[in-house]
């Protein structure tokens, strides 16, 4: 698998977890190095838009 394909796969996983509101899973993936689950939830809610999957995903 190419580096681009690996990055794309990982990005799709992260974006899918954000769309699904799976903040604890994201926190676990990052080992809480950057943001806690509650901080991620607050950031998405503050964003003010709805996160959604692209058609066909």
CHARMM internal coordinates of N, CA and C (Angstrom, degrees):
IC EDIT
DIST 1 N 1 CA 1.4433
DIST 1 CA 1 C 1.5314
ANGL 1 N 1 CA 1 C 108.10
DIST 1 C 2 N 1.3010
ANGL 1 CA 1 C 2 N 116.89
DIHE 1 N 1 CA 1 C 2 N 136.70
DIST 2 N 2 CA 1.4609
ANGL 1 C 2 N 2 CA 121.00
DIHE 1 CA 1 C 2 N 2 CA -179.16
DIST 2 CA 2 C 1.5214
ANGL 2 N 2 CA 2 C 110.28
DIHE 1 C 2 N 2 CA 2 C -75.27
DIST 2 C 3 N 1.3084
ANGL 2 CA 2 C 3 N 115.62
DIHE 2 N 2 CA 2 C 3 N 161.80
DIST 3 N 3 CA 1.4671
ANGL 2 C 3 N 3 CA 120.62
DIHE 2 CA 2 C 3 N 3 CA 178.47
DIST 3 CA 3 C 1.5258
ANGL 3 N 3 CA 3 C 110.33
DIHE 2 C 3 N 3 CA 3 C -60.38
DIST 3 C 4 N 1.3173
ANGL 3 CA 3 C 4 N 117.18
DIHE 3 N 3 CA 3 C 4 N -41.78
DIST 4 N 4 CA 1.4622
ANGL 3 C 4 N 4 CA 120.76
DIHE 3 CA 3 C 4 N 4 CA 179.18
DIST 4 CA 4 C 1.5314
ANGL 4 N 4 CA 4 C 110.73
DIHE 3 C 4 N 4 CA 4 C -60.96
DIST 4 C 5 N 1.3107
ANGL 4 CA 4 C 5 N 117.43
DIHE 4 N 4 CA 4 C 5 N -42.53
DIST 5 N 5 CA 1.4570
ANGL 4 C 5 N 5 CA 121.33
DIHE 4 CA 4 C 5 N 5 CA 179.40
DIST 5 CA 5 C 1.5317
ANGL 5 N 5 CA 5 C 110.44
DIHE 4 C 5 N 5 CA 5 C -64.74
DIST 5 C 6 N 1.3263
ANGL 5 CA 5 C 6 N 117.15
DIHE 5 N 5 CA 5 C 6 N -39.87
DIST 6 N 6 CA 1.4615
ANGL 5 C 6 N 6 CA 121.04
DIHE 5 CA 5 C 6 N 6 CA 178.82
DIST 6 CA 6 C 1.5245
ANGL 6 N 6 CA 6 C 111.15
DIHE 5 C 6 N 6 CA 6 C -64.56
DIST 6 C 7 N 1.3212
ANGL 6 CA 6 C 7 N 116.19
DIHE 6 N 6 CA 6 C 7 N -44.15
DIST 7 N 7 CA 1.4662
ANGL 6 C 7 N 7 CA 120.50
DIHE 6 CA 6 C 7 N 7 CA 179.08
DIST 7 CA 7 C 1.5196
ANGL 7 N 7 CA 7 C 110.31
DIHE 6 C 7 N 7 CA 7 C -64.24
DIST 7 C 8 N 1.3233
ANGL 7 CA 7 C 8 N 116.80
DIHE 7 N 7 CA 7 C 8 N -42.87
DIST 8 N 8 CA 1.4648
ANGL 7 C 8 N 8 CA 121.28
DIHE 7 CA 7 C 8 N 8 CA 179.24
DIST 8 CA 8 C 1.5184
ANGL 8 N 8 CA 8 C 110.77
DIHE 7 C 8 N 8 CA 8 C -61.10
DIST 8 C 9 N 1.3187
ANGL 8 CA 8 C 9 N 116.85
DIHE 8 N 8 CA 8 C 9 N -43.09
DIST 9 N 9 CA 1.4674
ANGL 8 C 9 N 9 CA 121.38
DIHE 8 CA 8 C 9 N 9 CA 178.82
DIST 9 CA 9 C 1.5254
ANGL 9 N 9 CA 9 C 110.70
DIHE 8 C 9 N 9 CA 9 C -61.65
DIST 9 C 10 N 1.3219
ANGL 9 CA 9 C 10 N 116.91
DIHE 9 N 9 CA 9 C 10 N -48.37
DIST 10 N 10 CA 1.4623
ANGL 9 C 10 N 10 CA 120.89
DIHE 9 CA 9 C 10 N 10 CA -179.79
DIST 10 CA 10 C 1.5224
ANGL 10 N 10 CA 10 C 111.31
DIHE 9 C 10 N 10 CA 10 C -63.12
DIST 10 C 11 N 1.3196
ANGL 10 CA 10 C 11 N 116.85
DIHE 10 N 10 CA 10 C 11 N -41.39
DIST 11 N 11 CA 1.4561
ANGL 10 C 11 N 11 CA 120.55
DIHE 10 CA 10 C 11 N 11 CA 179.24
DIST 11 CA 11 C 1.5247
ANGL 11 N 11 CA 11 C 111.14
DIHE 10 C 11 N 11 CA 11 C -63.23
DIST 11 C 12 N 1.3213
ANGL 11 CA 11 C 12 N 117.05
DIHE 11 N 11 CA 11 C 12 N -41.68
DIST 12 N 12 CA 1.4672
ANGL 11 C 12 N 12 CA 120.78
DIHE 11 CA 11 C 12 N 12 CA 177.71
DIST 12 CA 12 C 1.5214
ANGL 12 N 12 CA 12 C 111.26
DIHE 11 C 12 N 12 CA 12 C -63.09
DIST 12 C 13 N 1.3144
ANGL 12 CA 12 C 13 N 117.42
DIHE 12 N 12 CA 12 C 13 N -36.78
DIST 13 N 13 CA 1.4684
ANGL 12 C 13 N 13 CA 120.98
DIHE 12 CA 12 C 13 N 13 CA 177.50
DIST 13 CA 13 C 1.5262
ANGL 13 N 13 CA 13 C 109.60
DIHE 12 C 13 N 13 CA 13 C -64.16
DIST 13 C 14 N 1.3249
ANGL 13 CA 13 C 14 N 116.57
DIHE 13 N 13 CA 13 C 14 N -49.38
DIST 14 N 14 CA 1.4641
ANGL 13 C 14 N 14 CA 121.01
DIHE 13 CA 13 C 14 N 14 CA -178.78
DIST 14 CA 14 C 1.5327
ANGL 14 N 14 CA 14 C 110.70
DIHE 13 C 14 N 14 CA 14 C -61.80
DIST 14 C 15 N 1.3152
ANGL 14 CA 14 C 15 N 116.78
DIHE 14 N 14 CA 14 C 15 N -46.36
DIST 15 N 15 CA 1.4653
ANGL 14 C 15 N 15 CA 120.05
DIHE 14 CA 14 C 15 N 15 CA 179.98
DIST 15 CA 15 C 1.5258
ANGL 15 N 15 CA 15 C 111.30
DIHE 14 C 15 N 15 CA 15 C -63.59
DIST 15 C 16 N 1.3221
ANGL 15 CA 15 C 16 N 117.24
DIHE 15 N 15 CA 15 C 16 N -39.22
DIST 16 N 16 CA 1.4625
ANGL 15 C 16 N 16 CA 120.81
DIHE 15 CA 15 C 16 N 16 CA 177.06
DIST 16 CA 16 C 1.5217
ANGL 16 N 16 CA 16 C 111.71
DIHE 15 C 16 N 16 CA 16 C -61.70
DIST 16 C 17 N 1.3238
ANGL 16 CA 16 C 17 N 116.95
DIHE 16 N 16 CA 16 C 17 N -41.56
DIST 17 N 17 CA 1.4585
ANGL 16 C 17 N 17 CA 120.79
DIHE 16 CA 16 C 17 N 17 CA 177.98
DIST 17 CA 17 C 1.5297
ANGL 17 N 17 CA 17 C 110.89
DIHE 16 C 17 N 17 CA 17 C -65.63
DIST 17 C 18 N 1.3287
ANGL 17 CA 17 C 18 N 117.23
DIHE 17 N 17 CA 17 C 18 N -38.48
DIST 18 N 18 CA 1.4651
ANGL 17 C 18 N 18 CA 120.17
DIHE 17 CA 17 C 18 N 18 CA 176.33
DIST 18 CA 18 C 1.5251
ANGL 18 N 18 CA 18 C 111.05
DIHE 17 C 18 N 18 CA 18 C -63.37
DIST 18 C 19 N 1.3228
ANGL 18 CA 18 C 19 N 116.34
DIHE 18 N 18 CA 18 C 19 N -45.81
DIST 19 N 19 CA 1.4699
ANGL 18 C 19 N 19 CA 120.91
DIHE 18 CA 18 C 19 N 19 CA 179.68
DIST 19 CA 19 C 1.5259
ANGL 19 N 19 CA 19 C 110.43
DIHE 18 C 19 N 19 CA 19 C -60.48
DIST 19 C 20 N 1.3276
ANGL 19 CA 19 C 20 N 116.57
DIHE 19 N 19 CA 19 C 20 N -40.13
DIST 20 N 20 CA 1.4671
ANGL 19 C 20 N 20 CA 121.07
DIHE 19 CA 19 C 20 N 20 CA -178.33
DIST 20 CA 20 C 1.5254
ANGL 20 N 20 CA 20 C 113.29
DIHE 19 C 20 N 20 CA 20 C -80.50
DIST 20 C 21 N 1.3280
ANGL 20 CA 20 C 21 N 116.53
DIHE 20 N 20 CA 20 C 21 N -5.42
DIST 21 N 21 CA 1.4602
ANGL 20 C 21 N 21 CA 119.70
DIHE 20 CA 20 C 21 N 21 CA -179.36
DIST 21 CA 21 C 1.5184
ANGL 21 N 21 CA 21 C 113.29
DIHE 20 C 21 N 21 CA 21 C 72.29
DIST 21 C 22 N 1.3035
ANGL 21 CA 21 C 22 N 116.21
DIHE 21 N 21 CA 21 C 22 N 25.90
DIST 22 N 22 CA 1.4680
ANGL 21 C 22 N 22 CA 121.45
DIHE 21 CA 21 C 22 N 22 CA -178.79
DIST 22 CA 22 C 1.5294
ANGL 22 N 22 CA 22 C 110.59
DIHE 21 C 22 N 22 CA 22 C -87.38
DIST 22 C 23 N 1.3130
ANGL 22 CA 22 C 23 N 115.56
DIHE 22 N 22 CA 22 C 23 N 59.90
DIST 23 N 23 CA 1.4593
ANGL 22 C 23 N 23 CA 120.85
DIHE 22 CA 22 C 23 N 23 CA -176.21
DIST 23 CA 23 C 1.5313
ANGL 23 N 23 CA 23 C 113.26
DIHE 22 C 23 N 23 CA 23 C -64.42
DIST 23 C 24 N 1.3345
ANGL 23 CA 23 C 24 N 118.72
DIHE 23 N 23 CA 23 C 24 N -38.32
DIST 24 N 24 CA 1.4701
ANGL 23 C 24 N 24 CA 118.30
DIHE 23 CA 23 C 24 N 24 CA 176.91
DIST 24 CA 24 C 1.5445
ANGL 24 N 24 CA 24 C 112.34
DIHE 23 C 24 N 24 CA 24 C -61.21
DIST 24 C 25 N 1.3200
ANGL 24 CA 24 C 25 N 117.35
DIHE 24 N 24 CA 24 C 25 N -35.88
DIST 25 N 25 CA 1.4671
ANGL 24 C 25 N 25 CA 120.57
DIHE 24 CA 24 C 25 N 25 CA 178.01
DIST 25 CA 25 C 1.5233
ANGL 25 N 25 CA 25 C 110.39
DIHE 24 C 25 N 25 CA 25 C -66.02
DIST 25 C 26 N 1.3292
ANGL 25 CA 25 C 26 N 116.48
DIHE 25 N 25 CA 25 C 26 N -41.04
DIST 26 N 26 CA 1.4620
ANGL 25 C 26 N 26 CA 120.30
DIHE 25 CA 25 C 26 N 26 CA 177.65
DIST 26 CA 26 C 1.5274
ANGL 26 N 26 CA 26 C 110.89
DIHE 25 C 26 N 26 CA 26 C -65.48
DIST 26 C 27 N 1.3136
ANGL 26 CA 26 C 27 N 115.86
DIHE 26 N 26 CA 26 C 27 N -41.20
DIST 27 N 27 CA 1.4613
ANGL 26 C 27 N 27 CA 119.99
DIHE 26 CA 26 C 27 N 27 CA 177.87
DIST 27 CA 27 C 1.5286
ANGL 27 N 27 CA 27 C 109.84
DIHE 26 C 27 N 27 CA 27 C -60.46
DIST 27 C 28 N 1.3110
ANGL 27 CA 27 C 28 N 116.03
DIHE 27 N 27 CA 27 C 28 N -41.65
DIST 28 N 28 CA 1.4648
ANGL 27 C 28 N 28 CA 120.74
DIHE 27 CA 27 C 28 N 28 CA 178.81
DIST 28 CA 28 C 1.5281
ANGL 28 N 28 CA 28 C 111.46
DIHE 27 C 28 N 28 CA 28 C -64.86
DIST 28 C 29 N 1.3297
ANGL 28 CA 28 C 29 N 116.59
DIHE 28 N 28 CA 28 C 29 N -41.43
DIST 29 N 29 CA 1.4636
ANGL 28 C 29 N 29 CA 120.70
DIHE 28 CA 28 C 29 N 29 CA 179.90
DIST 29 CA 29 C 1.5239
ANGL 29 N 29 CA 29 C 112.14
DIHE 28 C 29 N 29 CA 29 C -61.59
DIST 29 C 30 N 1.3409
ANGL 29 CA 29 C 30 N 116.41
DIHE 29 N 29 CA 29 C 30 N -35.87
DIST 30 N 30 CA 1.4606
ANGL 29 C 30 N 30 CA 120.66
DIHE 29 CA 29 C 30 N 30 CA -177.47
DIST 30 CA 30 C 1.5272
ANGL 30 N 30 CA 30 C 112.11
DIHE 29 C 30 N 30 CA 30 C -94.18
DIST 30 C 31 N 1.3246
ANGL 30 CA 30 C 31 N 115.51
DIHE 30 N 30 CA 30 C 31 N 1.60
DIST 31 N 31 CA 1.4748
ANGL 30 C 31 N 31 CA 121.34
DIHE 30 CA 30 C 31 N 31 CA -178.89
DIST 31 CA 31 C 1.5244
ANGL 31 N 31 CA 31 C 111.12
DIHE 30 C 31 N 31 CA 31 C 54.41
DIST 31 C 32 N 1.3309
ANGL 31 CA 31 C 32 N 115.25
DIHE 31 N 31 CA 31 C 32 N 34.07
DIST 32 N 32 CA 1.4754
ANGL 31 C 32 N 32 CA 123.52
DIHE 31 CA 31 C 32 N 32 CA 177.06
DIST 32 CA 32 C 1.5239
ANGL 32 N 32 CA 32 C 113.80
DIHE 31 C 32 N 32 CA 32 C 58.42
DIST 32 C 33 N 1.3323
ANGL 32 CA 32 C 33 N 117.46
DIHE 32 N 32 CA 32 C 33 N 25.23
DIST 33 N 33 CA 1.4605
ANGL 32 C 33 N 33 CA 120.41
DIHE 32 CA 32 C 33 N 33 CA -177.37
DIST 33 CA 33 C 1.5255
ANGL 33 N 33 CA 33 C 112.74
DIHE 32 C 33 N 33 CA 33 C -73.30
DIST 33 C 34 N 1.3128
ANGL 33 CA 33 C 34 N 118.18
DIHE 33 N 33 CA 33 C 34 N -31.38
DIST 34 N 34 CA 1.4576
ANGL 33 C 34 N 34 CA 119.99
DIHE 33 CA 33 C 34 N 34 CA -174.80
DIST 34 CA 34 C 1.5225
ANGL 34 N 34 CA 34 C 112.30
DIHE 33 C 34 N 34 CA 34 C -111.03
DIST 34 C 35 N 1.3083
ANGL 34 CA 34 C 35 N 117.25
DIHE 34 N 34 CA 34 C 35 N -59.51
DIST 35 N 35 CA 1.4555
ANGL 34 C 35 N 35 CA 121.50
DIHE 34 CA 34 C 35 N 35 CA -177.68
DIST 35 CA 35 C 1.5181
ANGL 35 N 35 CA 35 C 111.03
DIHE 34 C 35 N 35 CA 35 C -135.53
DIST 35 C 36 N 1.3078
ANGL 35 CA 35 C 36 N 115.43
DIHE 35 N 35 CA 35 C 36 N 143.30
DIST 36 N 36 CA 1.4586
ANGL 35 C 36 N 36 CA 120.67
DIHE 35 CA 35 C 36 N 36 CA 173.26
DIST 36 CA 36 C 1.5309
ANGL 36 N 36 CA 36 C 108.03
DIHE 35 C 36 N 36 CA 36 C -79.77
DIST 36 C 37 N 1.3139
ANGL 36 CA 36 C 37 N 115.72
DIHE 36 N 36 CA 36 C 37 N 162.48
DIST 37 N 37 CA 1.4664
ANGL 36 C 37 N 37 CA 121.13
DIHE 36 CA 36 C 37 N 37 CA -179.47
DIST 37 CA 37 C 1.5226
ANGL 37 N 37 CA 37 C 111.54
DIHE 36 C 37 N 37 CA 37 C -55.14
DIST 37 C 38 N 1.3245
ANGL 37 CA 37 C 38 N 117.38
DIHE 37 N 37 CA 37 C 38 N -42.19
DIST 38 N 38 CA 1.4668
ANGL 37 C 38 N 38 CA 119.51
DIHE 37 CA 37 C 38 N 38 CA -178.81
DIST 38 CA 38 C 1.5311
ANGL 38 N 38 CA 38 C 111.06
DIHE 37 C 38 N 38 CA 38 C -66.65
DIST 38 C 39 N 1.3154
ANGL 38 CA 38 C 39 N 117.62
DIHE 38 N 38 CA 38 C 39 N -32.92
DIST 39 N 39 CA 1.4654
ANGL 38 C 39 N 39 CA 120.70
DIHE 38 CA 38 C 39 N 39 CA 177.46
DIST 39 CA 39 C 1.5242
ANGL 39 N 39 CA 39 C 111.03
DIHE 38 C 39 N 39 CA 39 C -69.96
DIST 39 C 40 N 1.3374
ANGL 39 CA 39 C 40 N 116.52
DIHE 39 N 39 CA 39 C 40 N -38.57
DIST 40 N 40 CA 1.4691
ANGL 39 C 40 N 40 CA 119.88
DIHE 39 CA 39 C 40 N 40 CA 177.42
DIST 40 CA 40 C 1.5207
ANGL 40 N 40 CA 40 C 110.55
DIHE 39 C 40 N 40 CA 40 C -64.53
DIST 40 C 41 N 1.3355
ANGL 40 CA 40 C 41 N 116.14
DIHE 40 N 40 CA 40 C 41 N -44.76
DIST 41 N 41 CA 1.4666
ANGL 40 C 41 N 41 CA 120.26
DIHE 40 CA 40 C 41 N 41 CA 178.84
DIST 41 CA 41 C 1.5301
ANGL 41 N 41 CA 41 C 110.07
DIHE 40 C 41 N 41 CA 41 C -59.35
DIST 41 C 42 N 1.3208
ANGL 41 CA 41 C 42 N 117.11
DIHE 41 N 41 CA 41 C 42 N -45.02
DIST 42 N 42 CA 1.4643
ANGL 41 C 42 N 42 CA 121.36
DIHE 41 CA 41 C 42 N 42 CA -179.71
DIST 42 CA 42 C 1.5307
ANGL 42 N 42 CA 42 C 110.69
DIHE 41 C 42 N 42 CA 42 C -62.83
DIST 42 C 43 N 1.3175
ANGL 42 CA 42 C 43 N 117.33
DIHE 42 N 42 CA 42 C 43 N -40.56
DIST 43 N 43 CA 1.4711
ANGL 42 C 43 N 43 CA 120.91
DIHE 42 CA 42 C 43 N 43 CA 179.57
DIST 43 CA 43 C 1.5210
ANGL 43 N 43 CA 43 C 110.81
DIHE 42 C 43 N 43 CA 43 C -63.63
DIST 43 C 44 N 1.3258
ANGL 43 CA 43 C 44 N 117.14
DIHE 43 N 43 CA 43 C 44 N -43.34
DIST 44 N 44 CA 1.4721
ANGL 43 C 44 N 44 CA 120.33
DIHE 43 CA 43 C 44 N 44 CA 179.87
DIST 44 CA 44 C 1.5210
ANGL 44 N 44 CA 44 C 110.02
DIHE 43 C 44 N 44 CA 44 C -66.75
DIST 44 C 45 N 1.3349
ANGL 44 CA 44 C 45 N 116.92
DIHE 44 N 44 CA 44 C 45 N -42.44
DIST 45 N 45 CA 1.4674
ANGL 44 C 45 N 45 CA 119.89
DIHE 44 CA 44 C 45 N 45 CA 179.48
DIST 45 CA 45 C 1.5297
ANGL 45 N 45 CA 45 C 111.07
DIHE 44 C 45 N 45 CA 45 C -65.53
DIST 45 C 46 N 1.3186
ANGL 45 CA 45 C 46 N 117.76
DIHE 45 N 45 CA 45 C 46 N -37.16
DIST 46 N 46 CA 1.4579
ANGL 45 C 46 N 46 CA 122.67
DIHE 45 CA 45 C 46 N 46 CA 179.12
DIST 46 CA 46 C 1.5286
ANGL 46 N 46 CA 46 C 111.01
DIHE 45 C 46 N 46 CA 46 C -70.11
DIST 46 C 47 N 1.3282
ANGL 46 CA 46 C 47 N 116.40
DIHE 46 N 46 CA 46 C 47 N -27.96
DIST 47 N 47 CA 1.4609
ANGL 46 C 47 N 47 CA 121.89
DIHE 46 CA 46 C 47 N 47 CA 179.86
DIST 47 CA 47 C 1.5272
ANGL 47 N 47 CA 47 C 110.64
DIHE 46 C 47 N 47 CA 47 C -53.70
DIST 47 C 48 N 1.3273
ANGL 47 CA 47 C 48 N 115.91
DIHE 47 N 47 CA 47 C 48 N -36.44
DIST 48 N 48 CA 1.4489
ANGL 47 C 48 N 48 CA 120.63
DIHE 47 CA 47 C 48 N 48 CA 173.49
DIST 48 CA 48 C 1.5116
ANGL 48 N 48 CA 48 C 116.36
DIHE 47 C 48 N 48 CA 48 C 82.70
DIST 48 C 49 N 1.3075
ANGL 48 CA 48 C 49 N 116.85
DIHE 48 N 48 CA 48 C 49 N 6.85
DIST 49 N 49 CA 1.4541
ANGL 48 C 49 N 49 CA 120.72
DIHE 48 CA 48 C 49 N 49 CA 177.36
DIST 49 CA 49 C 1.5192
ANGL 49 N 49 CA 49 C 108.65
DIHE 48 C 49 N 49 CA 49 C -125.74
DIST 49 C 50 N 1.3105
ANGL 49 CA 49 C 50 N 116.86
DIHE 49 N 49 CA 49 C 50 N 167.34
DIST 50 N 50 CA 1.4522
ANGL 49 C 50 N 50 CA 121.40
DIHE 49 CA 49 C 50 N 50 CA 178.64
DIST 50 CA 50 C 1.5124
ANGL 50 N 50 CA 50 C 110.22
DIHE 49 C 50 N 50 CA 50 C -93.92
DIST 50 C 51 N 1.3180
ANGL 50 CA 50 C 51 N 116.00
DIHE 50 N 50 CA 50 C 51 N 126.45
DIST 51 N 51 CA 1.4714
ANGL 50 C 51 N 51 CA 120.31
DIHE 50 CA 50 C 51 N 51 CA 175.18
DIST 51 CA 51 C 1.5218
ANGL 51 N 51 CA 51 C 107.70
DIHE 50 C 51 N 51 CA 51 C -81.62
DIST 51 C 52 N 1.3153
ANGL 51 CA 51 C 52 N 117.12
DIHE 51 N 51 CA 51 C 52 N 135.45
DIST 52 N 52 CA 1.4624
ANGL 51 C 52 N 52 CA 121.65
DIHE 51 CA 51 C 52 N 52 CA -179.05
DIST 52 CA 52 C 1.5196
ANGL 52 N 52 CA 52 C 109.58
DIHE 51 C 52 N 52 CA 52 C -147.11
DIST 52 C 53 N 1.3082
ANGL 52 CA 52 C 53 N 114.84
DIHE 52 N 52 CA 52 C 53 N 154.92
DIST 53 N 53 CA 1.4709
ANGL 52 C 53 N 53 CA 120.22
DIHE 52 CA 52 C 53 N 53 CA 174.95
DIST 53 CA 53 C 1.5220
ANGL 53 N 53 CA 53 C 109.73
DIHE 52 C 53 N 53 CA 53 C -75.24
DIST 53 C 54 N 1.3170
ANGL 53 CA 53 C 54 N 114.59
DIHE 53 N 53 CA 53 C 54 N 148.81
DIST 54 N 54 CA 1.4619
ANGL 53 C 54 N 54 CA 119.33
DIHE 53 CA 53 C 54 N 54 CA 174.35
DIST 54 CA 54 C 1.5263
ANGL 54 N 54 CA 54 C 108.44
DIHE 53 C 54 N 54 CA 54 C -68.52
DIST 54 C 55 N 1.2934
ANGL 54 CA 54 C 55 N 117.28
DIHE 54 N 54 CA 54 C 55 N 152.50
DIST 55 N 55 CA 1.4574
ANGL 54 C 55 N 55 CA 121.37
DIHE 54 CA 54 C 55 N 55 CA 177.40
DIST 55 CA 55 C 1.5181
ANGL 55 N 55 CA 55 C 110.62
DIHE 54 C 55 N 55 CA 55 C -55.21
DIST 55 C 56 N 1.3199
ANGL 55 CA 55 C 56 N 115.70
DIHE 55 N 55 CA 55 C 56 N 135.37
DIST 56 N 56 CA 1.4661
ANGL 55 C 56 N 56 CA 120.77
DIHE 55 CA 55 C 56 N 56 CA 177.57
DIST 56 CA 56 C 1.5078
ANGL 56 N 56 CA 56 C 114.35
DIHE 55 C 56 N 56 CA 56 C 86.87
DIST 56 C 57 N 1.3160
ANGL 56 CA 56 C 57 N 118.19
DIHE 56 N 56 CA 56 C 57 N 8.20
DIST 57 N 57 CA 1.4730
ANGL 56 C 57 N 57 CA 120.24
DIHE 56 CA 56 C 57 N 57 CA 179.80
DIST 57 CA 57 C 1.4797
ANGL 57 N 57 CA 57 C 111.90
DIHE 56 C 57 N 57 CA 57 C -114.08
END
COOR INIT
IC SEED 1 N 1 CA 1 C
IC BUILD
